[in-house]
Amino acid sequence: MPSFSVADIAGSTHTQRDLTGRWSVLFVLTDKDTSPHVGPWFRRVRSVAPDARLITMAALDLFALVPTSTIVSQARENTPRAGWGNVWLSRDGSLARSLGLPESEVPWVIVVAPTGRVVEVVHSTLNDNAFARVAAALPPPAAPPAPAAPATQTESR
C-alpha cells in the first residue's frame, strides 16, 4: 500500500499504517458520481466479511469553490455517526494520485490483508464476477462457537 495521509469526516487523520492489524476493504470513489455504486458493494461485502473493517475513501479532486465544510457536512448526513471514522475524505486529488487511481464514475474495491498488503483490486460496479473476486480474497467468516454440551447430573451412590 503506498504512503498517504487523509482525514476522516470525524476529523481524525489516517495513514496506510491504519490498514494493518485486521482485514480491510476499501471502497474508493475517484469521482463524485461514484457514490450510488458504493452502497450495494458495502452491503454485499459486509455479508461475507462481518469482521473486516470497511472504509469508504472519497479520493476526489474538487474545485476550490465548494467549501470542505459543505462536503464533510453532506458526507455526515449520509453516514451514521458511528461510521464517520470509516469515511476518509481527500478533496485535492492527492489521495487518488498516491493510490495511482484515475478519475472514474466506477468504484475501486481494494482488499487489504492484516499485514497492509493489497491482495485484490477490482474496478467495477457490483456484479457476481467482481464480487466473487473480492470474496475469494477475504478469509472465510469465523465459525460461530460450538454450543456448550448440556449439563449432566452425576449419579450419587
CORHURA-V854142 format. One record per backbone hydrogen bond with DSSP energy under -0.5 kcal/mol. NH is the residue of the N-H (numbers start at 1). CO is the residue of the C=O. E is the energy in kcal/mol with one decimal. If there is no record, write none. Layout:
nh:co:e
NH:CO:E
NH:CO:E
This chain:
nh:co:e
6:14:-2.6
7:89:-0.8
8:12:-3.0
9:84:-1.1
9:87:-1.8
11:8:-1.4
14:6:-3.5
16:4:-0.7
18:15:-1.8
19:16:-1.7
20:17:-1.3
21:114:-3.0
24:112:-2.5
25:53:-2.8
26:110:-3.1
27:55:-3.0
28:26:-0.7
28:108:-3.2
29:27:-0.5
29:57:-2.9
30:28:-0.5
30:104:-0.6
34:31:-1.9
35:32:-0.7
37:34:-2.2
38:35:-1.6
39:35:-0.8
40:36:-0.5
41:37:-0.8
42:38:-3.0
43:39:-2.5
44:40:-2.0
45:41:-2.8
46:42:-2.6
47:43:-1.3
48:44:-0.7
48:45:-1.0
49:45:-1.9
52:49:-1.3
53:23:-2.8
54:52:-0.6
55:25:-2.7
55:53:-0.6
56:86:-2.7
57:27:-2.4
57:55:-0.6
58:56:-0.6
58:88:-3.2
59:29:-2.4
59:57:-1.2
60:58:-1.1
60:90:-2.5
62:91:-2.9
66:63:-1.4
67:65:-0.7
70:67:-0.7
71:67:-1.6
72:68:-2.8
73:69:-2.2
74:70:-2.3
75:71:-2.2
76:72:-2.6
77:73:-2.1
78:74:-1.1
79:76:-1.2
83:80:-2.5
84:81:-1.6
86:83:-2.1
87:84:-1.4
88:56:-2.7
88:86:-0.6
89:7:-3.0
90:58:-3.1
93:60:-2.5
97:93:-2.0
98:94:-2.6
99:95:-2.4
100:96:-0.8
100:97:-0.7
101:96:-2.6
108:28:-2.2
109:122:-3.4
110:26:-2.5
110:108:-0.5
111:120:-2.6
112:24:-3.1
112:110:-0.5
113:117:-2.9
116:113:-2.5
119:111:-2.7
120:111:-1.2
122:109:-2.6
124:107:-1.2
124:122:-0.6
131:127:-2.7
132:128:-2.3
133:129:-1.6
134:130:-1.8
135:131:-3.2
136:132:-2.2
137:133:-1.0
137:134:-0.7
138:134:-0.8
138:135:-0.8
